[in-house]
Structures are given as C-alpha cells and as structure tokens.
C-alpha cells in the first residue's frame, strides 16, 4: 500500500527542469473558492552562495509570504508548501532566491481562484 501511495505521489509532482537557478510550479493553477489552496513546488540550484528563499503570493489586496533560510552548500534544493488563498482573484505566486552578495533571481506562476 505504501509503495502505491509513493508511486502516486511521484507521478503527481510536476517535473522541474534543471536550466534555471530557481523554478516554481503550482498544482493546480486554477482553484475554486470551495477549496482555495494549491501545492507549490520550488527547485533551486545547489550553490554555496544561496542564503534565502522567499515565497510570496499576492493578488493586489491580500497575500502572504514564507521565508526559508538557506545554509549555503548544505541547503536543500527542493521545497514544497501548500498555499491557501483568502479571496477570489488572480494571484502571482513568486519564489525569490537571494545569494550572499544580495543579488536575487526569481520565478513566478499565476494561480486563479474562482
């Protein structure tokens, strides 16, 4: 039973390419007000200069954020979080990777709540 569950979970996780320093995916990207949440997957490149990862979601009037502190080379490279939305609308869900020199790179995805 656990093997089946593990296989189902692996098949439902979106594939993230290895080409960008930070990548974000949301599943699903269109949600109903009855179940206003989505699963967010973030992948970052392994780099000793990585220091912070910000996850933000905002629709113009409401939103939220999370911060992950990254211990450089020892930091994990994949993150998963469930995001709950409070209002109807179109949200920008953004992952921003900050390095030790304060430079940053970001990726975003749009999630619509109806």
PyMOL commands that place a pseudoatom at each C-alpha (Angstrom):
pseudoatom trace, name=CA, resn=UNK, resi=1, chain=A, elem=C, hetatm=0, pos=[0.000, 0.000, 0.000]
pseudoatom trace, name=CA, resn=UNK, resi=2, chain=A, elem=C, hetatm=0, pos=[2.812, 2.422, 0.848]
pseudoatom trace, name=CA, resn=UNK, resi=3, chain=A, elem=C, hetatm=0, pos=[4.574, 1.645, -2.434]
pseudoatom trace, name=CA, resn=UNK, resi=4, chain=A, elem=C, hetatm=0, pos=[1.400, 2.500, -4.364]
pseudoatom trace, name=CA, resn=UNK, resi=5, chain=A, elem=C, hetatm=0, pos=[1.000, 5.750, -2.445]
pseudoatom trace, name=CA, resn=UNK, resi=6, chain=A, elem=C, hetatm=0, pos=[4.641, 6.690, -3.052]
pseudoatom trace, name=CA, resn=UNK, resi=7, chain=A, elem=C, hetatm=0, pos=[4.260, 5.979, -6.774]
pseudoatom trace, name=CA, resn=UNK, resi=8, chain=A, elem=C, hetatm=0, pos=[1.096, 8.086, -6.974]
pseudoatom trace, name=CA, resn=UNK, resi=9, chain=A, elem=C, hetatm=0, pos=[2.849, 10.987, -5.213]
pseudoatom trace, name=CA, resn=UNK, resi=10, chain=A, elem=C, hetatm=0, pos=[5.837, 10.766, -7.554]
pseudoatom trace, name=CA, resn=UNK, resi=11, chain=A, elem=C, hetatm=0, pos=[3.580, 10.811, -10.587]
pseudoatom trace, name=CA, resn=UNK, resi=12, chain=A, elem=C, hetatm=0, pos=[1.708, 13.894, -9.386]
pseudoatom trace, name=CA, resn=UNK, resi=13, chain=A, elem=C, hetatm=0, pos=[4.787, 16.036, -8.634]
pseudoatom trace, name=CA, resn=UNK, resi=14, chain=A, elem=C, hetatm=0, pos=[5.471, 18.342, -11.588]
pseudoatom trace, name=CA, resn=UNK, resi=15, chain=A, elem=C, hetatm=0, pos=[8.788, 17.833, -13.337]
pseudoatom trace, name=CA, resn=UNK, resi=16, chain=A, elem=C, hetatm=0, pos=[11.103, 20.806, -12.868]
pseudoatom trace, name=CA, resn=UNK, resi=17, chain=A, elem=C, hetatm=0, pos=[13.814, 21.347, -15.458]
pseudoatom trace, name=CA, resn=UNK, resi=18, chain=A, elem=C, hetatm=0, pos=[17.404, 21.938, -14.405]
pseudoatom trace, name=CA, resn=UNK, resi=19, chain=A, elem=C, hetatm=0, pos=[18.036, 25.062, -16.504]
pseudoatom trace, name=CA, resn=UNK, resi=20, chain=A, elem=C, hetatm=0, pos=[17.218, 27.994, -14.168]
pseudoatom trace, name=CA, resn=UNK, resi=21, chain=A, elem=C, hetatm=0, pos=[18.616, 28.866, -10.689]
pseudoatom trace, name=CA, resn=UNK, resi=22, chain=A, elem=C, hetatm=0, pos=[15.095, 28.987, -9.205]
pseudoatom trace, name=CA, resn=UNK, resi=23, chain=A, elem=C, hetatm=0, pos=[11.911, 27.423, -10.560]
pseudoatom trace, name=CA, resn=UNK, resi=24, chain=A, elem=C, hetatm=0, pos=[8.377, 27.371, -9.220]
pseudoatom trace, name=CA, resn=UNK, resi=25, chain=A, elem=C, hetatm=0, pos=[5.327, 25.325, -10.176]
pseudoatom trace, name=CA, resn=UNK, resi=26, chain=A, elem=C, hetatm=0, pos=[1.815, 25.303, -8.710]
pseudoatom trace, name=CA, resn=UNK, resi=27, chain=A, elem=C, hetatm=0, pos=[-0.657, 22.460, -8.952]
pseudoatom trace, name=CA, resn=UNK, resi=28, chain=A, elem=C, hetatm=0, pos=[-3.454, 23.203, -9.654]
pseudoatom trace, name=CA, resn=UNK, resi=29, chain=A, elem=C, hetatm=0, pos=[-3.199, 26.672, -11.203]
pseudoatom trace, name=CA, resn=UNK, resi=30, chain=A, elem=C, hetatm=0, pos=[-6.967, 27.229, -11.149]
pseudoatom trace, name=CA, resn=UNK, resi=31, chain=A, elem=C, hetatm=0, pos=[-8.794, 26.575, -7.877]
pseudoatom trace, name=CA, resn=UNK, resi=32, chain=A, elem=C, hetatm=0, pos=[-12.329, 27.044, -6.591]
pseudoatom trace, name=CA, resn=UNK, resi=33, chain=A, elem=C, hetatm=0, pos=[-13.396, 29.150, -3.637]
pseudoatom trace, name=CA, resn=UNK, resi=34, chain=A, elem=C, hetatm=0, pos=[-14.613, 25.916, -2.014]
pseudoatom trace, name=CA, resn=UNK, resi=35, chain=A, elem=C, hetatm=0, pos=[-11.000, 24.625, -1.873]
pseudoatom trace, name=CA, resn=UNK, resi=36, chain=A, elem=C, hetatm=0, pos=[-8.854, 27.772, -2.173]
pseudoatom trace, name=CA, resn=UNK, resi=37, chain=A, elem=C, hetatm=0, pos=[-5.394, 26.220, -1.945]
pseudoatom trace, name=CA, resn=UNK, resi=38, chain=A, elem=C, hetatm=0, pos=[-2.660, 24.957, -4.223]
pseudoatom trace, name=CA, resn=UNK, resi=39, chain=A, elem=C, hetatm=0, pos=[0.514, 22.920, -3.856]
pseudoatom trace, name=CA, resn=UNK, resi=40, chain=A, elem=C, hetatm=0, pos=[3.665, 24.891, -4.618]
pseudoatom trace, name=CA, resn=UNK, resi=41, chain=A, elem=C, hetatm=0, pos=[6.898, 23.193, -5.683]
pseudoatom trace, name=CA, resn=UNK, resi=42, chain=A, elem=C, hetatm=0, pos=[10.181, 25.102, -5.789]
pseudoatom trace, name=CA, resn=UNK, resi=43, chain=A, elem=C, hetatm=0, pos=[13.563, 23.905, -7.039]
pseudoatom trace, name=CA, resn=UNK, resi=44, chain=A, elem=C, hetatm=0, pos=[16.793, 25.855, -6.627]
pseudoatom trace, name=CA, resn=UNK, resi=45, chain=A, elem=C, hetatm=0, pos=[20.273, 25.161, -7.915]
pseudoatom trace, name=CA, resn=UNK, resi=46, chain=A, elem=C, hetatm=0, pos=[22.805, 23.875, -5.417]
pseudoatom trace, name=CA, resn=UNK, resi=47, chain=A, elem=C, hetatm=0, pos=[25.113, 26.813, -4.748]
pseudoatom trace, name=CA, resn=UNK, resi=48, chain=A, elem=C, hetatm=0, pos=[27.152, 27.727, -1.646]
pseudoatom trace, name=CA, resn=UNK, resi=49, chain=A, elem=C, hetatm=0, pos=[26.161, 31.395, -2.167]
pseudoatom trace, name=CA, resn=UNK, resi=50, chain=A, elem=C, hetatm=0, pos=[22.429, 30.709, -1.606]
pseudoatom trace, name=CA, resn=UNK, resi=51, chain=A, elem=C, hetatm=0, pos=[21.176, 32.353, 1.602]
pseudoatom trace, name=CA, resn=UNK, resi=52, chain=A, elem=C, hetatm=0, pos=[17.396, 32.955, 1.491]
pseudoatom trace, name=CA, resn=UNK, resi=53, chain=A, elem=C, hetatm=0, pos=[14.364, 31.775, -0.415]
pseudoatom trace, name=CA, resn=UNK, resi=54, chain=A, elem=C, hetatm=0, pos=[11.213, 33.897, -0.284]
pseudoatom trace, name=CA, resn=UNK, resi=55, chain=A, elem=C, hetatm=0, pos=[7.837, 32.518, -1.335]
pseudoatom trace, name=CA, resn=UNK, resi=56, chain=A, elem=C, hetatm=0, pos=[5.188, 35.220, -1.802]
pseudoatom trace, name=CA, resn=UNK, resi=57, chain=A, elem=C, hetatm=0, pos=[1.616, 35.263, -3.114]
pseudoatom trace, name=CA, resn=UNK, resi=58, chain=A, elem=C, hetatm=0, pos=[-0.368, 38.421, -3.751]
pseudoatom trace, name=CA, resn=UNK, resi=59, chain=A, elem=C, hetatm=0, pos=[-3.466, 39.472, -5.711]
pseudoatom trace, name=CA, resn=UNK, resi=60, chain=A, elem=C, hetatm=0, pos=[-3.359, 43.256, -5.317]
pseudoatom trace, name=CA, resn=UNK, resi=61, chain=A, elem=C, hetatm=0, pos=[-5.200, 43.433, -1.999]
pseudoatom trace, name=CA, resn=UNK, resi=62, chain=A, elem=C, hetatm=0, pos=[-4.209, 40.353, 0.017]
pseudoatom trace, name=CA, resn=UNK, resi=63, chain=A, elem=C, hetatm=0, pos=[-1.475, 37.767, 0.111]
pseudoatom trace, name=CA, resn=UNK, resi=64, chain=A, elem=C, hetatm=0, pos=[1.156, 36.111, 2.217]
pseudoatom trace, name=CA, resn=UNK, resi=65, chain=A, elem=C, hetatm=0, pos=[4.765, 35.011, 2.371]
pseudoatom trace, name=CA, resn=UNK, resi=66, chain=A, elem=C, hetatm=0, pos=[7.204, 32.469, 3.726]
pseudoatom trace, name=CA, resn=UNK, resi=67, chain=A, elem=C, hetatm=0, pos=[10.958, 32.703, 4.252]
pseudoatom trace, name=CA, resn=UNK, resi=68, chain=A, elem=C, hetatm=0, pos=[13.416, 29.814, 4.128]
pseudoatom trace, name=CA, resn=UNK, resi=69, chain=A, elem=C, hetatm=0, pos=[16.940, 30.432, 5.477]
pseudoatom trace, name=CA, resn=UNK, resi=70, chain=A, elem=C, hetatm=0, pos=[19.494, 28.542, 3.361]
pseudoatom trace, name=CA, resn=UNK, resi=71, chain=A, elem=C, hetatm=0, pos=[22.808, 27.344, 4.829]
pseudoatom trace, name=CA, resn=UNK, resi=72, chain=A, elem=C, hetatm=0, pos=[24.738, 27.572, 1.532]
pseudoatom trace, name=CA, resn=UNK, resi=73, chain=A, elem=C, hetatm=0, pos=[26.082, 24.283, 0.185]
pseudoatom trace, name=CA, resn=UNK, resi=74, chain=A, elem=C, hetatm=0, pos=[24.143, 22.260, 2.772]
pseudoatom trace, name=CA, resn=UNK, resi=75, chain=A, elem=C, hetatm=0, pos=[20.757, 23.750, 1.791]
pseudoatom trace, name=CA, resn=UNK, resi=76, chain=A, elem=C, hetatm=0, pos=[18.067, 21.538, 0.382]
pseudoatom trace, name=CA, resn=UNK, resi=77, chain=A, elem=C, hetatm=0, pos=[17.266, 22.126, -3.288]
pseudoatom trace, name=CA, resn=UNK, resi=78, chain=A, elem=C, hetatm=0, pos=[13.563, 21.256, -3.381]
pseudoatom trace, name=CA, resn=UNK, resi=79, chain=A, elem=C, hetatm=0, pos=[10.741, 22.803, -1.372]
pseudoatom trace, name=CA, resn=UNK, resi=80, chain=A, elem=C, hetatm=0, pos=[7.037, 22.051, -1.089]
pseudoatom trace, name=CA, resn=UNK, resi=81, chain=A, elem=C, hetatm=0, pos=[4.357, 24.192, 0.522]
pseudoatom trace, name=CA, resn=UNK, resi=82, chain=A, elem=C, hetatm=0, pos=[0.581, 24.357, 0.450]
pseudoatom trace, name=CA, resn=UNK, resi=83, chain=A, elem=C, hetatm=0, pos=[-0.650, 27.915, -0.098]
pseudoatom trace, name=CA, resn=UNK, resi=84, chain=A, elem=C, hetatm=0, pos=[-4.163, 28.947, 0.950]
pseudoatom trace, name=CA, resn=UNK, resi=85, chain=A, elem=C, hetatm=0, pos=[-5.839, 31.944, -0.654]
pseudoatom trace, name=CA, resn=UNK, resi=86, chain=A, elem=C, hetatm=0, pos=[-8.248, 34.215, 1.254]
pseudoatom trace, name=CA, resn=UNK, resi=87, chain=A, elem=C, hetatm=0, pos=[-10.047, 35.952, -1.595]
pseudoatom trace, name=CA, resn=UNK, resi=88, chain=A, elem=C, hetatm=0, pos=[-11.156, 35.339, -5.160]
pseudoatom trace, name=CA, resn=UNK, resi=89, chain=A, elem=C, hetatm=0, pos=[-8.866, 36.663, -7.851]
pseudoatom trace, name=CA, resn=UNK, resi=90, chain=A, elem=C, hetatm=0, pos=[-5.655, 36.181, -9.738]
pseudoatom trace, name=CA, resn=UNK, resi=91, chain=A, elem=C, hetatm=0, pos=[-2.550, 35.659, -7.582]
pseudoatom trace, name=CA, resn=UNK, resi=92, chain=A, elem=C, hetatm=0, pos=[1.096, 35.936, -8.515]
pseudoatom trace, name=CA, resn=UNK, resi=93, chain=A, elem=C, hetatm=0, pos=[2.976, 33.219, -6.644]
pseudoatom trace, name=CA, resn=UNK, resi=94, chain=A, elem=C, hetatm=0, pos=[6.700, 34.058, -6.680]
pseudoatom trace, name=CA, resn=UNK, resi=95, chain=A, elem=C, hetatm=0, pos=[9.870, 32.346, -5.490]
pseudoatom trace, name=CA, resn=UNK, resi=96, chain=A, elem=C, hetatm=0, pos=[12.859, 34.660, -4.997]
pseudoatom trace, name=CA, resn=UNK, resi=97, chain=A, elem=C, hetatm=0, pos=[16.326, 33.248, -4.330]
pseudoatom trace, name=CA, resn=UNK, resi=98, chain=A, elem=C, hetatm=0, pos=[18.779, 35.624, -2.586]
pseudoatom trace, name=CA, resn=UNK, resi=99, chain=A, elem=C, hetatm=0, pos=[22.534, 34.985, -2.571]
pseudoatom trace, name=CA, resn=UNK, resi=100, chain=A, elem=C, hetatm=0, pos=[25.204, 36.093, -0.099]
pseudoatom trace, name=CA, resn=UNK, resi=101, chain=A, elem=C, hetatm=0, pos=[26.032, 39.166, -2.238]
pseudoatom trace, name=CA, resn=UNK, resi=102, chain=A, elem=C, hetatm=0, pos=[22.326, 40.237, -2.013]
pseudoatom trace, name=CA, resn=UNK, resi=103, chain=A, elem=C, hetatm=0, pos=[21.753, 39.518, -5.719]
pseudoatom trace, name=CA, resn=UNK, resi=104, chain=A, elem=C, hetatm=0, pos=[18.477, 37.742, -6.429]
pseudoatom trace, name=CA, resn=UNK, resi=105, chain=A, elem=C, hetatm=0, pos=[16.727, 35.692, -9.069]
pseudoatom trace, name=CA, resn=UNK, resi=106, chain=A, elem=C, hetatm=0, pos=[13.019, 34.901, -9.219]
pseudoatom trace, name=CA, resn=UNK, resi=107, chain=A, elem=C, hetatm=0, pos=[10.417, 32.821, -10.976]
pseudoatom trace, name=CA, resn=UNK, resi=108, chain=A, elem=C, hetatm=0, pos=[6.637, 33.129, -10.722]
pseudoatom trace, name=CA, resn=UNK, resi=109, chain=A, elem=C, hetatm=0, pos=[3.406, 31.444, -11.686]
pseudoatom trace, name=CA, resn=UNK, resi=110, chain=A, elem=C, hetatm=0, pos=[-0.190, 32.696, -11.761]
pseudoatom trace, name=CA, resn=UNK, resi=111, chain=A, elem=C, hetatm=0, pos=[-2.933, 30.965, -9.755]
pseudoatom trace, name=CA, resn=UNK, resi=112, chain=A, elem=C, hetatm=0, pos=[-6.582, 31.881, -10.286]
pseudoatom trace, name=CA, resn=UNK, resi=113, chain=A, elem=C, hetatm=0, pos=[-9.166, 31.484, -7.507]
pseudoatom trace, name=CA, resn=UNK, resi=114, chain=A, elem=C, hetatm=0, pos=[-12.802, 31.413, -8.724]
for i in range(1, 114): cmd.bond("trace and resi %d" % i, "trace and resi %d" % (i + 1))
show_as sticks, trace
zoom trace
